[in-house]
Amino acid sequence: MTDPLAVVVPRRLSTGADPRIVAANRLFDLIVALAEDVGLTPIVTDDPDYPLEGVGGVLLPGGGDVNPRRYGCTSTAAVYDVNEEQDHLDFTLTARAREAQLPILGICRGAQVLNVAYGGDLQVDLAAGSVDHGAAVFSWHPVHLAPGTRVRAAHGADELVVASAHHQAVASLGAGLVTTAWADDGVIEAFEAETGWVFAIQWHPEAPGVPKHLQQAPFKAFADAVAQSGRGALSAQREDS
Protein backbone atom coordinates (compact mmCIF):
# COMPACT_ATOMS: atom_id res chain seq x y z
CA MET A 1 0.00 0.00 0.00
CA THR A 2 1.40 3.41 -1.00
CA ASP A 3 1.88 5.93 1.80
CA PRO A 4 3.36 9.18 0.42
CA LEU A 5 4.45 10.22 3.93
CA ALA A 6 6.18 6.94 4.78
CA VAL A 7 9.94 7.08 5.31
CA VAL A 8 12.33 4.18 5.73
CA VAL A 9 14.62 4.25 8.78
CA PRO A 10 17.47 1.72 9.13
CA ARG A 11 17.14 -0.06 12.46
CA ARG A 12 19.87 0.27 15.08
CA LEU A 13 21.51 -3.17 15.18
CA SER A 14 24.04 -2.75 18.00
CA THR A 15 23.20 -3.84 21.54
CA GLY A 16 25.14 -4.10 24.77
CA ALA A 17 26.02 -2.24 27.92
CA ASP A 18 28.44 0.30 26.42
CA PRO A 19 26.86 3.60 27.50
CA ARG A 20 27.45 5.09 24.05
CA ILE A 21 25.45 2.30 22.44
CA VAL A 22 22.72 2.59 25.06
CA ALA A 23 22.55 6.35 24.43
CA ALA A 24 22.46 5.92 20.64
CA ASN A 25 19.60 3.45 20.89
CA ARG A 26 17.67 5.80 23.15
CA LEU A 27 18.24 8.72 20.74
CA PHE A 28 17.10 6.52 17.86
CA ASP A 29 13.69 6.20 19.53
CA LEU A 30 13.52 10.00 19.91
CA ILE A 31 14.31 10.47 16.21
CA VAL A 32 11.53 8.09 15.21
CA ALA A 33 9.14 9.96 17.54
CA LEU A 34 10.07 13.32 16.00
CA ALA A 35 9.40 11.96 12.52
CA GLU A 36 5.96 10.90 13.73
CA ASP A 37 5.40 14.31 15.36
CA VAL A 38 5.66 16.07 11.99
CA GLY A 39 3.23 13.67 10.30
CA LEU A 40 5.61 11.13 8.77
CA THR A 41 5.16 7.38 8.99
CA PRO A 42 8.54 5.85 9.94
CA ILE A 43 9.14 2.31 8.71
CA VAL A 44 12.00 0.88 10.78
CA THR A 45 13.72 -1.96 8.97
CA ASP A 46 16.79 -4.18 9.12
CA ASP A 47 16.34 -5.17 5.47
CA PRO A 48 18.76 -3.38 3.10
CA ASP A 49 16.50 -4.43 0.22
CA TYR A 50 13.29 -3.09 1.75
CA PRO A 51 11.06 -1.95 -1.15
CA LEU A 52 11.29 1.81 -1.59
CA GLU A 53 8.41 2.00 -4.05
CA GLY A 54 5.55 3.78 -2.35
CA VAL A 55 7.65 5.52 0.32
CA GLY A 56 8.66 9.16 0.30
CA GLY A 57 12.16 9.25 1.75
CA VAL A 58 14.92 7.74 3.86
CA LEU A 59 15.94 8.93 7.34
CA LEU A 60 19.46 8.04 8.50
CA PRO A 61 19.85 8.28 12.30
CA GLY A 62 22.87 8.54 14.56
CA GLY A 63 24.87 5.70 16.04
CA GLY A 64 28.35 4.24 16.10
CA ASP A 65 31.28 4.80 13.77
CA VAL A 66 31.43 3.96 10.09
CA ASN A 67 34.22 1.47 9.39
CA PRO A 68 37.19 3.69 8.42
CA ARG A 69 38.10 1.26 5.65
CA ARG A 70 35.06 2.55 3.76
CA TYR A 71 36.78 5.90 3.30
CA GLY A 72 40.38 4.73 3.02
CA CYS A 73 41.53 5.30 6.59
CA THR A 74 42.89 3.13 9.37
CA SER A 75 41.00 2.47 12.58
CA THR A 76 42.25 3.77 15.92
CA ALA A 77 41.51 3.02 19.56
CA ALA A 78 38.97 5.88 19.53
CA VAL A 79 36.78 4.17 16.93
CA TYR A 80 33.83 2.35 18.51
CA ASP A 81 30.74 0.31 17.68
CA VAL A 82 31.84 -0.54 14.15
CA ASN A 83 29.16 -2.90 12.90
CA GLU A 84 29.56 -4.31 9.39
CA GLU A 85 25.90 -5.31 9.22
CA GLN A 86 24.86 -1.77 10.20
CA ASP A 87 27.17 -0.25 7.59
CA HIS A 88 25.79 -2.56 4.90
CA LEU A 89 22.21 -1.68 5.86
CA ASP A 90 22.80 2.08 5.97
CA PHE A 91 24.92 2.36 2.83
CA THR A 92 22.70 0.08 0.77
CA LEU A 93 19.54 2.02 1.66
CA THR A 94 21.38 5.28 0.98
CA ALA A 95 22.51 4.14 -2.46
CA ARG A 96 19.03 2.92 -3.34
CA ALA A 97 17.42 6.15 -2.10
CA ARG A 98 19.82 8.18 -4.24
CA GLU A 99 19.05 6.03 -7.26
CA ALA A 100 15.33 6.52 -6.65
CA GLN A 101 15.88 10.27 -6.11
CA LEU A 102 14.15 10.18 -2.74
CA PRO A 103 14.68 12.88 -0.10
CA ILE A 104 17.27 11.87 2.51
CA LEU A 105 17.78 13.34 5.98
CA GLY A 106 20.97 12.36 7.82
CA ILE A 107 21.65 13.04 11.50
CA CYS A 108 25.12 12.69 13.09
CA ARG A 109 26.25 9.22 11.93
CA GLY A 110 23.65 9.57 9.19
CA ALA A 111 25.43 12.69 7.93
CA GLN A 112 28.75 10.83 8.00
CA VAL A 113 27.23 7.91 6.07
CA LEU A 114 25.98 10.35 3.44
CA ASN A 115 29.36 12.02 3.07
CA VAL A 116 31.16 8.70 2.64
CA ALA A 117 28.46 7.52 0.22
CA TYR A 118 29.20 10.56 -1.94
CA GLY A 119 32.93 9.76 -1.92
CA GLY A 120 34.00 11.99 0.96
CA ASP A 121 36.00 11.04 4.02
CA LEU A 122 35.95 11.62 7.77
CA GLN A 123 38.25 12.73 10.53
CA VAL A 124 38.70 9.44 12.38
CA ASP A 125 39.04 11.20 15.73
CA LEU A 126 38.73 14.95 16.24
CA ALA A 127 41.71 16.57 17.89
CA ALA A 128 41.02 18.70 20.97
CA GLY A 129 40.40 22.26 19.93
CA SER A 130 38.55 25.46 20.66
CA VAL A 131 35.11 23.81 20.41
CA ASP A 132 34.02 20.88 22.55
CA HIS A 133 32.04 18.63 20.21
CA GLY A 134 31.15 16.16 22.95
CA ALA A 135 31.50 12.40 22.91
CA ALA A 136 29.75 10.24 25.51
CA VAL A 137 27.79 13.27 26.76
CA PHE A 138 26.38 16.30 24.97
CA SER A 139 28.19 19.58 24.69
CA TRP A 140 26.51 22.75 23.50
CA HIS A 141 28.09 25.15 21.04
CA PRO A 142 27.08 27.61 18.32
CA VAL A 143 26.92 26.77 14.63
CA HIS A 144 26.70 29.27 11.79
CA LEU A 145 24.16 28.69 9.00
CA ALA A 146 24.86 29.78 5.43
CA PRO A 147 22.22 31.98 3.79
CA GLY A 148 20.17 30.54 0.96
CA THR A 149 20.46 26.96 2.23
CA ARG A 150 18.00 24.35 3.40
CA VAL A 151 19.32 24.40 6.94
CA ARG A 152 18.99 28.20 7.11
CA ALA A 153 15.45 28.10 5.71
CA ALA A 154 14.45 25.30 8.10
CA HIS A 155 15.65 27.11 11.23
CA GLY A 156 15.03 30.74 10.31
CA ALA A 157 18.28 31.87 11.93
CA ASP A 158 21.89 32.64 11.06
CA GLU A 159 23.21 30.97 14.20
CA LEU A 160 22.06 28.19 16.53
CA VAL A 161 23.33 26.67 19.75
CA VAL A 162 23.22 22.92 19.18
CA ALA A 163 23.60 19.72 21.17
CA SER A 164 26.73 17.95 19.98
CA ALA A 165 28.06 14.46 20.71
CA HIS A 166 30.52 13.23 18.12
CA HIS A 167 34.22 12.42 18.02
CA GLN A 168 34.33 12.21 14.22
CA ALA A 169 33.42 14.75 11.54
CA VAL A 170 33.61 15.42 7.83
CA ALA A 171 37.19 15.80 6.61
CA SER A 172 36.50 16.49 2.93
CA LEU A 173 33.04 16.62 1.40
CA GLY A 174 31.97 14.15 -1.23
CA ALA A 175 31.39 15.17 -4.83
CA GLY A 176 28.25 17.24 -5.29
CA LEU A 177 27.92 18.22 -1.61
CA VAL A 178 28.20 21.76 -0.23
CA THR A 179 28.80 23.01 3.31
CA THR A 180 25.79 24.78 4.81
CA ALA A 181 26.77 25.15 8.49
CA TRP A 182 29.98 25.14 10.48
CA ALA A 183 31.29 25.53 14.04
CA ASP A 184 33.70 28.22 15.20
CA ASP A 185 36.62 25.80 14.74
CA GLY A 186 35.68 25.18 11.11
CA VAL A 187 34.17 21.71 11.62
CA ILE A 188 31.43 21.13 9.04
CA GLU A 189 28.13 20.88 10.90
CA ALA A 190 25.69 20.60 7.98
CA PHE A 191 25.72 20.04 4.26
CA GLU A 192 23.35 19.43 1.38
CA ALA A 193 23.53 18.08 -2.15
CA GLU A 194 23.73 20.34 -5.19
CA THR A 195 21.11 18.15 -6.89
CA GLY A 196 18.33 16.19 -5.23
CA TRP A 197 17.02 16.71 -1.70
CA VAL A 198 19.78 15.69 0.70
CA PHE A 199 19.96 17.41 4.10
CA ALA A 200 22.62 16.39 6.62
CA ILE A 201 23.34 17.74 10.10
CA GLN A 202 26.10 16.70 12.47
CA TRP A 203 24.34 17.80 15.66
CA HIS A 204 21.46 16.13 17.53
CA PRO A 205 18.14 17.99 17.21
CA GLU A 206 16.50 15.15 19.16
CA ALA A 207 18.63 15.73 22.27
CA PRO A 208 16.78 16.42 25.53
CA GLY A 209 16.86 20.12 26.30
CA VAL A 210 16.65 21.29 22.69
CA PRO A 211 13.64 23.60 22.30
CA LYS A 212 10.73 21.87 20.57
CA HIS A 213 10.71 24.13 17.51
CA LEU A 214 14.42 23.44 16.94
CA GLN A 215 13.91 19.71 17.47
CA GLN A 216 11.24 19.68 14.81
CA ALA A 217 12.84 22.10 12.31
CA PRO A 218 14.87 19.62 10.21
CA PHE A 219 12.10 17.03 10.40
CA LYS A 220 9.51 19.52 9.15
CA ALA A 221 11.77 20.40 6.23
CA PHE A 222 12.17 16.69 5.50
CA ALA A 223 8.42 16.10 5.79
CA ASP A 224 7.76 18.92 3.30
CA ALA A 225 10.25 17.38 0.87
CA VAL A 226 8.71 13.93 1.33
CA ALA A 227 5.23 15.33 0.71
CA GLN A 228 6.42 17.09 -2.44
CA SER A 229 8.16 13.90 -3.60
CA GLY A 230 4.99 11.90 -3.01
CA ARG A 231 2.84 14.37 -4.92
CA GLY A 232 5.29 14.25 -7.80
CA ALA A 233 5.17 10.46 -7.89
CA LEU A 234 1.37 10.42 -7.77
CA SER A 235 1.20 13.06 -10.50
CA ALA A 236 3.51 10.99 -12.70
CA GLN A 237 1.33 7.93 -12.11
CA ARG A 238 -1.75 9.86 -13.20
CA GLU A 239 0.01 11.10 -16.35
CA ASP A 240 1.08 7.54 -17.23
CA SER A 241 -2.40 6.11 -16.73
C-alpha positions, 0 to 999 in steps of 0.5 A: 500500500502506497503511503506518500508520507512513509519514510524508511529508517534503518534499524539500530543493530548494535546492543550491549552495555556500552553507554554510548550504544545505550545512548544511541539506541535511546536517541534513535527512539527519539528520532523516530518519535520526531518523525511521527510528530511532523506527520511522517510514517517511519518504517523501521527496517533491518532489510537493506533491500526493503522496497522503496516503491511507495515511500517518500524518503529515507531517514538516516539516524545517529549511532556508532562509527562507520568502518574507516576502511570505507573511506580509506583510513585506518581504525584507531583506539577511539573508533567504537561500535563498528558494525559491518551489518549496520554499515551494509544496511545504511549504505545500501539504503542510501545508495538505493534512495539516491538512485530513486531520487528520494529525499534523505535526511541524515543526522550525526552518523547519518550525515557521515554515512551520506558524506562517505556515500558521496565519496567523501572522508571523515576525521577518524578522531577529532583533535582537541580544539577550541570547540568541545564537540562532545563524545559520551555526553552532549556539549553545546556550542554555536553553529553558523548557518549559510544563507540561501540553504535548506538548513537556514530556511528550516531554522530561520536563523543565522546561528544556533546553539546545538547539542553535539556528541561526536568524536568524528566529523567530515574531513572532505566533502563528497562530490556534489555536496556543499557546506551549509553550516559550520562551528567556530573551529571550522568543523562542518556541521551541515551540508546538502547536495547540489542536486536532489534533496539531501539534508545532513546535520552533524548535531542532535536535534533530538537531544533532551533540552533542545527547544521543541521548535528546533527539534522539529525544524529539520524534520519539518523540512524533511516532511515537506520534501517527502510530501512534495516527492509523493505528490510528484510520484502520484502526479507521474502515475496519473500522467502515465495512466 
